[in-house]
Amino acid sequence: MPLTSVSNLYHKKWYKYGGLVTNEVITINGYSFGSTQGSSIVTFGGITASIVSWSDTTIEAQVPVGLSSGLVSVEVVVNGKSSLGKLFTVICADSDPPTWDTTIGVQYAEAWGECVCVDCFPPEAMASVYWNRASDDCEPVEYNIYYGDGFNYYESLGHDCGENFQPYDCFGCIWVYSGNFYDVNVRAIDSSTPPNEDTNGVTFFFFVP
């Protein structure tokens, strides 16, 4: 019951993104799959796929939402026996930005806090920015920090959630200067191809003494 080939039915997206796109239907060709599906399944990276059609030699399956971009093993499991998995590149693609699990955007910011700088010379300083987690079908979610002092504006991109610093899920460090007021905004961005960033306008103001 070997899995002989996998081909994308949506060729336009295959060539655009260079891999199997989540939520799209692909065709699996092989043999001895069984004339009907019964209890048999198709898995992508261990995640069971929804089946569109099933025959002894051809299966149409939907690439599961929730797969991260990268190599995954596609397998057909019939009567508890798995075919030899074949590796394929999966591209997570959606059009929706991440959604915030609880509160939206930045929740607090302060000079220094969790952030330490051993090479800073006054007026250089660091600030800690705190936010809660966001989720998306295309994980992992990263966080972009946008901030400014009224004259200059900066970007600090690609933060992960870091450690859990109660009462907030995440924090990130940014470079600042003593004696300035800052406004800061945090936006979540997914790992879709292309990526989607949320557009929240939540801003927190703080002073660096």
Secondary structure, DSSP 8 states (H G I E B T S, - for coil): --EEEEEES-HHHHHHHSSEETT-EEEEEES-S-SS-TT-EEEETTEE-EEEEE-SSEEEEE--TT--SEEEEEEEEETTEE---EEEEEE---S---EESSS-SEEEEEESTT---SS--TTEEEEEEEE--EE-SS---EEEEEEE-SS-EEEEEEE---S-BTTBSEEEEEEEETTEEEEEEEEEE---SS--B------EEEEE-
